[in-house]
Amino acid sequence: MNNHIPTFPADALDLLLDAVCMVDGRGRFVFVSAACERIFGYRPEEMIGRRMLDFVAPADIERTLATAKAVMAGQAQAHFENRYVHKDGRLVDIMWSARWSEADQLRIGVARDISARKQAEALQAAIYRVSEAAHTARDLPALFCQIHQIVDQLLPATEFCVALYDPHGDRLEFPYHVDSRASPAAALSPPVELCRELLSTGQPVLLATEAGQSWLGAPLLAEAGVIGALVLRSPCGQARYSESSRELLRFVSTQVATAIERKRLYERLQRMARHDELTGLLNRAFLHDRIESALARARRSGGRFSLVFLDLDKFKQVNDNYGHTVGDRLLQEVARRLLQCVREADSVARIGGDEFVLLLEDVEHLASVERVTAKLRQELGRGLCIDGHPLRIIPSIGLAHYPEDGDRLETLLKHADAAMYREKRAGQAFELGE
């Protein structure tokens, strides 16, 4: 039997879905098949004669050059992956099989576009990492930082920002905004108008600029609606974003919105467990934890601290005469004034009704506590008017000092409480206006 190998026409290679490329010893294309235009966006005549490295993504040039040298040394390569910059600016993931033809002094390679597969793999990994970040990030700022790192691996950006919408105040806030350009003077303010468009339309946006950059934004869609936006700006002079980038960010932003809502809920529950809902001050349980910690530190170091109990006598008359709304606003104002009288290291709590406790740590002299109580009386004694009702607060105050008045939580609390009620019985702690 005569085995005859037919001669294929010269354009037979153009039928292949993969691209066939030939590169000479100087690294310049001498032949590319028709599939190159579909994969890279360039017609064959636009590539032939140009350096291969002119089309390679900048971050992959060094690795590509090393592999090319290995091929020229006679080491055939299979399944080598790198990225090329498409004519429209987007990155294309390529898997190469290549060998060196000694007779022709050419590198002959076959390029397969694996962008869809790589994007699917990256998207799956990103979804997992976003979900993991929602559970492991210690707070929202840490979550935003991790989200930036995750998105940057999918869609590299010079500028990245997270915008959150506050529907109660109709405000757009930017809790996370990073501009990685070298000069601080080049940093711009967040893209407010673009974010407002995303909030209004609920649709992702892709905008190209004359400077060769592109903006990419997607709304953060949660169950309750649009809660904010993600906005990216492409690096100048490098790959720009495409329609596929927009769809990718649309999908990722949905996962990010879920992660943000989950973290917000967790922080809200944490705050509810530790703080008084009305005033925002510490609650009784968390105050007790703080006092126990202060006791442990003081025992180790030989330090001192003081408790200040404070009560508004006849507070019930405010609720009875003017309603609970006025009473609540009065308690909120009291809380605000108390916080103004202490250091950041001190603790202020509302333990119930109109009763407040201050924990003053690292007290060197009792005279400093007396100065704080004097300031408390002065601040609370300033008149105020709520809904047209003039009010004046005169607090009853009781003190307990560690170690003079006890060395256990219960003992100190009882001592301060008893001292406060002794003062309460001696005078009027609240006055209504005329």
C-alpha positions as a Markdown table, in Angstrom:
| # | Residue | x | y | z |
|---|---|---|---|---|
| 1 | Met | 0.0 | 0.0 | 0.0 |
| 2 | Asn | 1.3 | 3.4 | -1.0 |
| 3 | Asn | 1.1 | 5.9 | 2.0 |
| 4 | His | 0.8 | 9.2 | 0.3 |
| 5 | Ile | 0.8 | 12.4 | 2.4 |
| 6 | Pro | -1.2 | 15.0 | 0.6 |
| 7 | Thr | 0.2 | 18.5 | 0.1 |
| 8 | Phe | -1.9 | 21.1 | 1.9 |
| 9 | Pro | -2.6 | 24.5 | 0.4 |
| 10 | Ala | -0.7 | 27.4 | 1.9 |
| 11 | Asp | -3.8 | 28.8 | 3.6 |
| 12 | Ala | -4.6 | 25.5 | 5.4 |
| 13 | Leu | -3.2 | 26.9 | 8.6 |
| 14 | Asp | -5.8 | 29.7 | 8.5 |
| 15 | Leu | -8.5 | 27.1 | 9.2 |
| 16 | Leu | -7.1 | 26.4 | 12.7 |
| 17 | Leu | -8.7 | 28.0 | 15.7 |
| 18 | Asp | -5.4 | 28.2 | 17.4 |
| 19 | Ala | -2.8 | 30.7 | 16.0 |
| 20 | Val | 0.5 | 29.5 | 14.5 |
| 21 | Cys | 3.4 | 31.9 | 14.9 |
| 22 | Met | 7.0 | 31.9 | 13.7 |
| 23 | Val | 9.6 | 34.1 | 15.3 |
| 24 | Asp | 13.2 | 34.5 | 14.1 |
| 25 | Gly | 16.4 | 34.6 | 16.2 |
| 26 | Arg | 16.0 | 38.3 | 16.8 |
| 27 | Gly | 12.6 | 37.8 | 18.4 |
| 28 | Arg | 10.6 | 39.2 | 15.4 |
| 29 | Phe | 7.5 | 37.7 | 13.9 |
| 30 | Val | 8.1 | 36.3 | 10.4 |
| 31 | Phe | 4.8 | 34.5 | 10.0 |
| 32 | Val | 1.4 | 34.5 | 11.8 |
| 33 | Ser | -1.7 | 32.6 | 10.8 |
| 34 | Ala | -5.1 | 34.3 | 10.3 |
| 35 | Ala | -6.3 | 33.2 | 13.8 |
| 36 | Cys | -4.0 | 35.8 | 15.3 |
| 37 | Glu | -6.4 | 38.5 | 14.4 |
| 38 | Arg | -9.2 | 36.8 | 16.3 |
| 39 | Ile | -7.0 | 36.2 | 19.3 |
| 40 | Phe | -4.8 | 39.3 | 19.4 |
| 41 | Gly | -6.9 | 41.8 | 17.4 |
| 42 | Tyr | -4.0 | 42.5 | 14.9 |
| 43 | Arg | -4.0 | 41.5 | 11.2 |
| 44 | Pro | -1.0 | 39.4 | 10.2 |
| 45 | Glu | 0.6 | 42.3 | 8.4 |
| 46 | Glu | 0.4 | 44.4 | 11.6 |
| 47 | Met | 2.5 | 41.8 | 13.5 |
| 48 | Ile | 5.0 | 40.5 | 11.0 |
| 49 | Gly | 8.3 | 42.3 | 11.3 |
| 50 | Arg | 7.6 | 43.5 | 14.9 |
| 51 | Arg | 9.1 | 42.2 | 18.1 |
| 52 | Met | 7.1 | 39.5 | 19.9 |
| 53 | Leu | 7.8 | 41.3 | 23.2 |
| 54 | Asp | 6.0 | 44.4 | 21.9 |
| 55 | Phe | 2.7 | 42.5 | 22.3 |
| 56 | Val | 3.4 | 40.8 | 25.6 |
| 57 | Ala | 1.9 | 42.1 | 28.8 |
| 58 | Pro | 4.6 | 44.1 | 30.6 |
| 59 | Ala | 4.4 | 42.0 | 33.8 |
| 60 | Asp | 5.1 | 38.8 | 31.8 |
| 61 | Ile | 8.0 | 40.0 | 29.6 |
| 62 | Glu | 10.8 | 38.7 | 31.8 |
| 63 | Arg | 9.3 | 35.3 | 32.2 |
| 64 | Thr | 8.4 | 35.1 | 28.4 |
| 65 | Leu | 12.0 | 36.1 | 27.4 |
| 66 | Ala | 13.4 | 33.4 | 29.7 |
| 67 | Thr | 11.2 | 30.7 | 28.1 |
| 68 | Ala | 12.0 | 31.9 | 24.6 |
| 69 | Lys | 15.7 | 31.4 | 25.4 |
| 70 | Ala | 15.0 | 27.9 | 26.6 |
| 71 | Val | 13.2 | 27.1 | 23.4 |
| 72 | Met | 16.1 | 28.4 | 21.3 |
| 73 | Ala | 18.4 | 26.2 | 23.3 |
| 74 | Gly | 16.5 | 23.2 | 22.1 |
| 75 | Gln | 14.1 | 22.7 | 25.1 |
| 76 | Ala | 10.6 | 22.4 | 23.6 |
| 77 | Gln | 7.9 | 23.9 | 25.7 |
| 78 | Ala | 4.3 | 22.7 | 26.1 |
| 79 | His | 1.5 | 24.5 | 28.0 |
| 80 | Phe | 3.6 | 27.7 | 28.7 |
| 81 | Glu | 1.2 | 30.5 | 29.8 |
| 82 | Asn | 1.5 | 34.2 | 29.5 |
| 83 | Arg | -0.6 | 37.3 | 28.7 |
| 84 | Tyr | -0.7 | 39.4 | 25.6 |
| 85 | Val | -2.2 | 42.9 | 25.2 |
| 86 | His | -5.0 | 42.8 | 22.7 |
| 87 | Lys | -5.3 | 45.6 | 20.2 |
| 88 | Asp | -8.3 | 47.0 | 22.1 |
| 89 | Gly | -6.2 | 47.2 | 25.3 |
| 90 | Arg | -7.5 | 44.2 | 27.2 |
| 91 | Leu | -5.3 | 41.3 | 28.4 |
| 92 | Val | -5.5 | 37.9 | 26.7 |
| 93 | Asp | -4.4 | 34.8 | 28.4 |
| 94 | Ile | -2.4 | 32.5 | 26.0 |
| 95 | Met | -1.2 | 28.9 | 26.4 |
| 96 | Trp | 1.8 | 28.1 | 24.1 |
| 97 | Ser | 3.4 | 25.0 | 22.7 |
| 98 | Ala | 6.7 | 25.9 | 21.1 |
| 99 | Arg | 9.9 | 24.4 | 19.7 |
| 100 | Trp | 13.0 | 25.6 | 17.9 |
| 101 | Ser | 13.6 | 24.6 | 14.2 |
| 102 | Glu | 17.3 | 24.4 | 13.8 |
| 103 | Ala | 17.0 | 24.1 | 10.0 |
| 104 | Asp | 14.9 | 27.2 | 9.7 |
| 105 | Gln | 16.4 | 29.1 | 12.6 |
| 106 | Leu | 12.9 | 29.9 | 13.8 |
| 107 | Arg | 10.8 | 29.4 | 16.9 |
| 108 | Ile | 7.5 | 27.8 | 15.9 |
| 109 | Gly | 4.7 | 28.2 | 18.4 |
| 110 | Val | 1.0 | 27.4 | 18.6 |
| 111 | Ala | -1.1 | 29.9 | 20.7 |
| 112 | Arg | -4.4 | 29.0 | 22.2 |
| 113 | Asp | -6.7 | 31.6 | 23.8 |
| 114 | Ile | -7.5 | 30.4 | 27.3 |
| 115 | Ser | -8.9 | 33.7 | 28.6 |
| 116 | Ala | -12.4 | 32.3 | 29.2 |
| 117 | Arg | -11.0 | 29.4 | 31.3 |
| 118 | Lys | -8.6 | 31.6 | 33.2 |
| 119 | Gln | -11.4 | 34.2 | 33.9 |
| 120 | Ala | -13.7 | 31.4 | 35.1 |
| 121 | Glu | -11.0 | 30.1 | 37.4 |
| 122 | Ala | -10.1 | 33.5 | 38.7 |
| 123 | Leu | -13.8 | 34.4 | 39.3 |
| 124 | Gln | -14.4 | 31.2 | 41.2 |
| 125 | Ala | -11.3 | 31.9 | 43.4 |
| 126 | Ala | -12.4 | 35.5 | 43.9 |
| 127 | Ile | -15.9 | 34.5 | 45.1 |
| 128 | Tyr | -14.4 | 32.1 | 47.6 |
| 129 | Arg | -11.9 | 34.7 | 48.8 |
| 130 | Val | -14.6 | 37.4 | 49.2 |
| 131 | Ser | -16.7 | 35.1 | 51.2 |
| 132 | Glu | -13.7 | 34.1 | 53.4 |
| 133 | Ala | -12.8 | 37.8 | 53.9 |
| 134 | Ala | -16.4 | 38.5 | 55.1 |
| 135 | His | -15.8 | 36.0 | 57.9 |
| 136 | Thr | -12.1 | 36.7 | 58.8 |
| 137 | Ala | -11.8 | 40.5 | 58.4 |
| 138 | Arg | -11.7 | 42.1 | 61.8 |
| 139 | Asp | -13.8 | 45.1 | 60.6 |
| 140 | Leu | -15.1 | 47.0 | 57.5 |
| 141 | Pro | -11.8 | 48.8 | 56.8 |
| 142 | Ala | -9.9 | 45.5 | 56.8 |
| 143 | Leu | -12.6 | 44.0 | 54.6 |
| 144 | Phe | -12.3 | 46.8 | 52.1 |
| 145 | Cys | -8.5 | 46.3 | 51.9 |
| 146 | Gln | -8.9 | 42.6 | 51.3 |
| 147 | Ile | -11.6 | 43.2 | 48.6 |
| 148 | His | -9.1 | 45.6 | 46.9 |
| 149 | Gln | -6.5 | 42.9 | 46.8 |
| 150 | Ile | -8.9 | 40.3 | 45.4 |
| 151 | Val | -10.4 | 42.6 | 42.7 |
| 152 | Asp | -6.9 | 43.8 | 41.7 |
| 153 | Gln | -5.9 | 40.3 | 40.8 |
| 154 | Leu | -8.9 | 40.2 | 38.4 |
| 155 | Leu | -8.9 | 43.8 | 37.2 |
| 156 | Pro | -5.6 | 45.7 | 37.9 |
| 157 | Ala | -6.4 | 49.3 | 38.8 |
| 158 | Thr | -4.5 | 52.5 | 39.4 |
| 159 | Glu | -7.4 | 53.8 | 41.5 |
| 160 | Phe | -9.8 | 51.8 | 43.5 |
| 161 | Cys | -12.6 | 53.1 | 45.7 |
| 162 | Val | -15.6 | 51.8 | 47.7 |
| 163 | Ala | -18.5 | 54.1 | 48.0 |
| 164 | Leu | -21.3 | 53.5 | 50.5 |
| 165 | Tyr | -24.7 | 55.3 | 50.4 |
| 166 | Asp | -26.4 | 56.5 | 53.6 |
| 167 | Pro | -30.1 | 56.7 | 52.8 |
| 168 | His | -31.0 | 58.4 | 56.1 |
| 169 | Gly | -28.7 | 61.4 | 55.4 |
| 170 | Asp | -28.8 | 61.0 | 51.6 |
| 171 | Arg | -25.0 | 61.0 | 51.8 |
| 172 | Leu | -22.4 | 59.3 | 49.7 |
| 173 | Glu | -19.4 | 58.3 | 51.7 |
| 174 | Phe | -16.0 | 56.9 | 50.6 |
| 175 | Pro | -14.6 | 54.7 | 53.4 |
| 176 | Tyr | -12.0 | 53.3 | 51.1 |
| 177 | His | -10.2 | 55.1 | 48.3 |
| 178 | Val | -6.7 | 54.3 | 47.1 |
| 179 | Asp | -4.8 | 56.1 | 44.3 |
| 180 | Ser | -1.5 | 54.3 | 43.7 |
| 181 | Arg | 0.1 | 56.9 | 41.5 |
| 182 | Ala | 3.5 | 57.9 | 42.7 |
| 183 | Ser | 2.9 | 61.6 | 43.3 |
| 184 | Pro | 0.5 | 62.5 | 46.1 |
| 185 | Ala | -0.2 | 65.7 | 44.2 |
| 186 | Ala | -1.6 | 63.6 | 41.4 |
| 187 | Ala | -4.2 | 61.9 | 43.6 |
| 188 | Leu | -7.7 | 63.0 | 42.8 |
| 189 | Ser | -10.9 | 63.2 | 44.8 |
| 190 | Pro | -13.2 | 60.2 | 44.6 |
| 191 | Pro | -15.3 | 60.0 | 41.4 |
| 192 | Val | -18.5 | 61.2 | 43.0 |
| 193 | Glu | -20.6 | 61.8 | 39.9 |
| 194 | Leu | -19.8 | 58.4 | 38.5 |
| 195 | Cys | -20.8 | 56.8 | 41.8 |
| 196 | Arg | -24.1 | 58.7 | 41.8 |
| 197 | Glu | -24.8 | 57.5 | 38.3 |
| 198 | Leu | -24.2 | 53.9 | 39.5 |
| 199 | Leu | -26.6 | 54.4 | 42.5 |
| 200 | Ser | -29.2 | 55.9 | 40.2 |
| 201 | Thr | -29.2 | 53.4 | 37.4 |
| 202 | Gly | -28.2 | 50.3 | 39.3 |
| 203 | Gln | -26.1 | 49.3 | 36.2 |
| 204 | Pro | -22.3 | 48.9 | 35.7 |
| 205 | Val | -20.6 | 51.6 | 33.7 |
| 206 | Leu | -17.5 | 51.5 | 31.4 |
| 207 | Leu | -16.0 | 54.9 | 30.4 |
| 208 | Ala | -13.0 | 55.5 | 28.2 |
| 209 | Thr | -10.9 | 58.6 | 28.5 |
| 210 | Glu | -8.8 | 60.5 | 25.9 |
| 211 | Ala | -5.7 | 59.8 | 28.0 |
| 212 | Gly | -6.0 | 56.1 | 27.1 |
| 213 | Gln | -7.4 | 55.1 | 30.5 |
| 214 | Ser | -10.8 | 53.7 | 31.4 |
| 215 | Trp | -13.1 | 53.9 | 34.4 |
| 216 | Leu | -15.1 | 50.9 | 35.4 |
| 217 | Gly | -17.8 | 51.0 | 38.0 |
| 218 | Ala | -20.5 | 48.6 | 39.4 |
| 219 | Pro | -23.3 | 49.1 | 41.9 |
| 220 | Leu | -23.2 | 47.2 | 45.1 |
| 221 | Leu | -26.6 | 45.4 | 45.0 |
| 222 | Ala | -27.8 | 43.9 | 48.3 |
| 223 | Glu | -31.3 | 42.5 | 49.2 |
| 224 | Ala | -32.4 | 46.0 | 50.4 |
| 225 | Gly | -31.3 | 47.6 | 47.1 |
| 226 | Val | -28.2 | 49.5 | 46.1 |
| 227 | Ile | -25.9 | 50.2 | 49.1 |
| 228 | Gly | -23.0 | 51.7 | 47.3 |
| 229 | Ala | -20.5 | 51.2 | 44.4 |
| 230 | Leu | -17.1 | 49.9 | 43.4 |
| 231 | Val | -15.1 | 52.1 | 41.0 |
| 232 | Leu | -11.8 | 51.3 | 39.3 |
| 233 | Arg | -9.5 | 53.2 | 37.0 |
| 234 | Ser | -7.2 | 51.4 | 34.6 |
| 235 | Pro | -3.4 | 52.0 | 34.7 |
| 236 | Cys | -2.3 | 54.7 | 32.2 |
| 237 | Gly | -0.7 | 53.4 | 29.0 |
| 238 | Gln | -1.5 | 49.7 | 29.9 |
| 239 | Ala | -4.4 | 47.4 | 29.3 |
| 240 | Arg | -7.8 | 49.1 | 29.4 |
| 241 | Tyr | -11.1 | 47.6 | 30.6 |
| 242 | Ser | -13.5 | 45.9 | 28.2 |
| 243 | Glu | -17.1 | 44.8 | 28.1 |
| 244 | Ser | -16.1 | 41.5 | 29.6 |
| 245 | Ser | -14.4 | 43.4 | 32.4 |
| 246 | Arg | -17.7 | 45.2 | 33.1 |
| 247 | Glu | -19.6 | 41.9 | 33.3 |
| 248 | Leu | -16.9 | 40.5 | 35.5 |
| 249 | Leu | -17.1 | 43.4 | 38.0 |
| 250 | Arg | -20.9 | 43.2 | 37.9 |
| 251 | Phe | -20.7 | 39.6 | 39.2 |
| 252 | Val | -18.0 | 40.3 | 41.7 |
| 253 | Ser | -19.7 | 43.4 | 43.1 |
| 254 | Thr | -22.8 | 41.3 | 44.0 |
| 255 | Gln | -20.6 | 39.1 | 46.1 |
| 256 | Val | -18.9 | 42.1 | 47.6 |
| 257 | Ala | -22.2 | 43.7 | 48.5 |
| 258 | Thr | -23.2 | 40.5 | 50.3 |
| 259 | Ala | -19.9 | 40.4 | 52.2 |
| 260 | Ile | -20.3 | 44.1 | 53.3 |
| 261 | Glu | -23.9 | 43.5 | 54.5 |
| 262 | Arg | -22.7 | 40.5 | 56.4 |
| 263 | Lys | -19.9 | 42.4 | 58.1 |
| 264 | Arg | -22.2 | 45.3 | 58.8 |
| 265 | Leu | -24.7 | 43.0 | 60.5 |
| 266 | Tyr | -21.9 | 41.4 | 62.5 |
| 267 | Glu | -20.6 | 44.8 | 63.7 |
| 268 | Arg | -24.1 | 46.0 | 64.5 |
| 269 | Leu | -24.8 | 42.9 | 66.6 |
| 270 | Gln | -21.4 | 43.3 | 68.3 |
| 271 | Arg | -22.2 | 46.9 | 69.1 |
| 272 | Met | -25.7 | 46.0 | 70.4 |
| 273 | Ala | -24.1 | 43.5 | 72.7 |
| 274 | Arg | -21.7 | 46.1 | 74.1 |
| 275 | His | -23.4 | 49.5 | 73.9 |
| 276 | Asp | -26.6 | 51.2 | 75.0 |
| 277 | Glu | -28.8 | 51.6 | 71.9 |
| 278 | Leu | -30.2 | 55.0 | 72.9 |
| 279 | Thr | -27.0 | 56.9 | 73.9 |
| 280 | Gly | -24.3 | 54.8 | 72.2 |
| 281 | Leu | -22.5 | 54.5 | 75.6 |
| 282 | Leu | -21.2 | 51.2 | 77.0 |
| 283 | Asn | -23.9 | 49.0 | 78.5 |
| 284 | Arg | -23.8 | 47.5 | 82.0 |
| 285 | Ala | -22.3 | 44.1 | 81.0 |
| 286 | Phe | -19.5 | 45.7 | 79.0 |
| 287 | Leu | -18.8 | 48.2 | 81.7 |
| 288 | His | -18.3 | 45.3 | 84.2 |
| 289 | Asp | -15.9 | 43.7 | 81.8 |
| 290 | Arg | -13.9 | 47.0 | 81.6 |
| 291 | Ile | -13.8 | 47.3 | 85.4 |
| 292 | Glu | -12.6 | 43.7 | 85.8 |
| 293 | Ser | -9.8 | 44.4 | 83.3 |
| 294 | Ala | -8.9 | 47.6 | 85.1 |
| 295 | Leu | -8.8 | 45.6 | 88.4 |
| 296 | Ala | -6.4 | 43.0 | 86.9 |
| 297 | Arg | -4.1 | 45.7 | 85.5 |
| 298 | Ala | -4.1 | 47.7 | 88.7 |
| 299 | Arg | -3.3 | 44.6 | 90.8 |
| 300 | Arg | -0.3 | 43.9 | 88.6 |
| 301 | Ser | 1.0 | 47.4 | 88.4 |
| 302 | Gly | 0.0 | 48.7 | 91.8 |
| 303 | Gly | -2.1 | 51.4 | 90.0 |
| 304 | Arg | -5.3 | 53.1 | 90.9 |
| 305 | Phe | -8.6 | 53.9 | 89.3 |
| 306 | Ser | -11.9 | 55.5 | 90.2 |
| 307 | Leu | -15.6 | 54.9 | 89.6 |
| 308 | Val | -18.0 | 57.8 | 89.2 |
| 309 | Phe | -21.7 | 57.1 | 89.6 |
| 310 | Leu | -24.1 | 59.7 | 88.3 |
| 311 | Asp | -27.9 | 59.9 | 88.5 |
| 312 | Leu | -30.5 | 62.5 | 87.4 |
| 313 | Asp | -33.0 | 62.9 | 90.2 |
| 314 | Lys | -36.6 | 63.5 | 89.3 |
| 315 | Phe | -35.9 | 62.5 | 85.7 |
| 316 | Lys | -39.3 | 60.7 | 85.6 |
| 317 | Gln | -40.9 | 64.2 | 85.7 |
| 318 | Val | -39.5 | 64.9 | 82.3 |
| 319 | Asn | -41.2 | 61.9 | 80.8 |
| 320 | Asp | -44.4 | 62.6 | 82.6 |
| 321 | Asn | -44.6 | 66.3 | 81.7 |
| 322 | Tyr | -43.0 | 66.4 | 78.2 |
| 323 | Gly | -43.1 | 62.8 | 76.9 |
| 324 | His | -40.5 | 60.1 | 76.4 |
| 325 | Thr | -39.2 | 61.7 | 73.2 |
| 326 | Val | -37.9 | 64.7 | 75.2 |
| 327 | Gly | -36.6 | 62.3 | 77.9 |
| 328 | Asp | -34.7 | 60.3 | 75.4 |
| 329 | Arg | -33.1 | 63.4 | 73.8 |
| 330 | Leu | -32.2 | 64.6 | 77.3 |
| 331 | Leu | -30.4 | 61.3 | 78.0 |
| 332 | Gln | -28.6 | 61.6 | 74.6 |
| 333 | Glu | -27.4 | 65.1 | 75.5 |
| 334 | Val | -26.2 | 64.0 | 78.9 |
| 335 | Ala | -24.2 | 61.2 | 77.2 |
| 336 | Arg | -22.6 | 63.7 | 74.8 |
| 337 | Arg | -21.6 | 66.0 | 77.6 |
| 338 | Leu | -20.2 | 63.2 | 79.7 |
| 339 | Leu | -17.9 | 62.1 | 76.9 |
| 340 | Gln | -16.6 | 65.6 | 76.6 |
| 341 | Cys | -15.4 | 65.5 | 80.2 |
| 342 | Val | -13.2 | 62.4 | 80.1 |
| 343 | Arg | -10.1 | 61.1 | 78.3 |
| 344 | Glu | -10.3 | 58.6 | 75.4 |
| 345 | Ala | -8.8 | 55.9 | 77.8 |
| 346 | Asp | -11.7 | 56.3 | 80.2 |
| 347 | Ser | -15.1 | 54.5 | 79.9 |
| 348 | Val | -18.6 | 56.0 | 80.1 |
| 349 | Ala | -21.6 | 53.7 | 80.5 |
| 350 | Arg | -25.4 | 54.0 | 80.9 |
| 351 | Ile | -26.4 | 51.2 | 83.2 |
| 352 | Gly | -30.1 | 51.8 | 83.2 |
| 353 | Gly | -32.7 | 54.6 | 83.2 |
| 354 | Asp | -31.0 | 57.8 | 84.1 |
| 355 | Glu | -28.0 | 56.2 | 85.8 |
| 356 | Phe | -24.5 | 56.6 | 84.3 |
| 357 | Val | -21.0 | 55.3 | 85.4 |
| 358 | Leu | -17.6 | 56.6 | 84.5 |
| 359 | Leu | -14.5 | 54.5 | 84.9 |
| 360 | Leu | -11.4 | 56.7 | 85.3 |
| 361 | Glu | -8.2 | 54.7 | 84.9 |
| 362 | Asp | -4.6 | 55.4 | 85.8 |
| 363 | Val | -5.5 | 57.9 | 88.6 |
| 364 | Glu | -2.4 | 59.2 | 90.2 |
| 365 | His | -4.1 | 61.6 | 92.7 |
| 366 | Leu | -7.6 | 61.8 | 94.0 |
| 367 | Ala | -7.5 | 65.5 | 93.2 |
| 368 | Ser | -7.7 | 64.7 | 89.5 |
| 369 | Val | -10.9 | 62.8 | 90.1 |
| 370 | Glu | -12.4 | 65.8 | 91.9 |
| 371 | Arg | -11.5 | 68.0 | 88.9 |
| 372 | Val | -13.4 | 65.6 | 86.7 |
| 373 | Thr | -16.5 | 65.7 | 88.9 |
| 374 | Ala | -16.3 | 69.5 | 89.0 |
| 375 | Lys | -16.2 | 69.5 | 85.2 |
| 376 | Leu | -19.1 | 67.1 | 85.1 |
| 377 | Arg | -21.2 | 69.4 | 87.2 |
| 378 | Gln | -20.3 | 72.4 | 85.1 |
| 379 | Glu | -21.0 | 70.8 | 81.8 |
| 380 | Leu | -24.3 | 69.2 | 82.9 |
| 381 | Gly | -25.3 | 72.4 | 84.7 |
| 382 | Arg | -25.3 | 74.3 | 81.4 |
| 383 | Gly | -28.9 | 75.0 | 80.5 |
| 384 | Leu | -30.5 | 73.3 | 77.5 |
| 385 | Cys | -33.8 | 73.5 | 75.6 |
| 386 | Ile | -35.5 | 70.5 | 74.1 |
| 387 | Asp | -38.5 | 71.1 | 71.9 |
| 388 | Gly | -39.0 | 74.5 | 73.5 |
| 389 | His | -38.8 | 73.1 | 77.0 |
| 390 | Pro | -36.0 | 74.7 | 79.1 |
| 391 | Leu | -34.2 | 72.2 | 81.3 |
| 392 | Arg | -31.4 | 72.3 | 83.8 |
| 393 | Ile | -29.5 | 69.2 | 85.0 |
| 394 | Ile | -27.9 | 69.0 | 88.5 |
| 395 | Pro | -26.4 | 65.5 | 88.9 |
| 396 | Ser | -26.0 | 63.5 | 92.0 |
| 397 | Ile | -22.5 | 62.0 | 92.0 |
| 398 | Gly | -20.9 | 59.2 | 94.0 |
| 399 | Leu | -17.3 | 58.0 | 94.0 |
| 400 | Ala | -15.4 | 54.8 | 94.7 |
| 401 | His | -11.6 | 54.5 | 94.5 |
| 402 | Tyr | -9.4 | 51.4 | 94.1 |
| 403 | Pro | -7.9 | 50.2 | 96.3 |
| 404 | Glu | -9.1 | 52.6 | 99.1 |
| 405 | Asp | -12.8 | 51.6 | 98.8 |
| 406 | Gly | -12.5 | 48.0 | 97.8 |
| 407 | Asp | -10.6 | 45.5 | 95.7 |
| 408 | Arg | -13.6 | 43.7 | 94.1 |
| 409 | Leu | -16.1 | 44.7 | 91.4 |
| 410 | Glu | -19.2 | 44.3 | 93.6 |
| 411 | Thr | -17.6 | 46.2 | 96.5 |
| 412 | Leu | -16.6 | 49.2 | 94.4 |
| 413 | Leu | -20.0 | 49.4 | 92.7 |
| 414 | Lys | -21.9 | 49.3 | 96.0 |
| 415 | His | -19.6 | 51.9 | 97.5 |
| 416 | Ala | -20.1 | 54.4 | 94.6 |
| 417 | Asp | -23.8 | 53.7 | 94.4 |
| 418 | Ala | -24.3 | 54.3 | 98.1 |
| 419 | Ala | -22.3 | 57.6 | 97.9 |
| 420 | Met | -24.4 | 58.8 | 95.0 |
| 421 | Tyr | -27.7 | 58.1 | 96.8 |
| 422 | Arg | -26.4 | 60.0 | 99.9 |
| 423 | Glu | -25.9 | 63.0 | 97.7 |
| 424 | Lys | -29.2 | 62.5 | 96.0 |
| 425 | Arg | -31.0 | 62.6 | 99.3 |
| 426 | Ala | -29.2 | 65.8 | 100.2 |
| 427 | Gly | -30.4 | 67.8 | 97.2 |
| 428 | Gln | -32.3 | 68.1 | 94.0 |
| 429 | Ala | -30.6 | 66.8 | 91.0 |
| 430 | Phe | -33.0 | 68.0 | 88.3 |
| 431 | Glu | -35.0 | 71.1 | 87.7 |
| 432 | Leu | -37.7 | 71.8 | 85.2 |
| 433 | Gly | -37.9 | 75.2 | 83.5 |
| 434 | Glu | -40.4 | 77.8 | 84.2 |
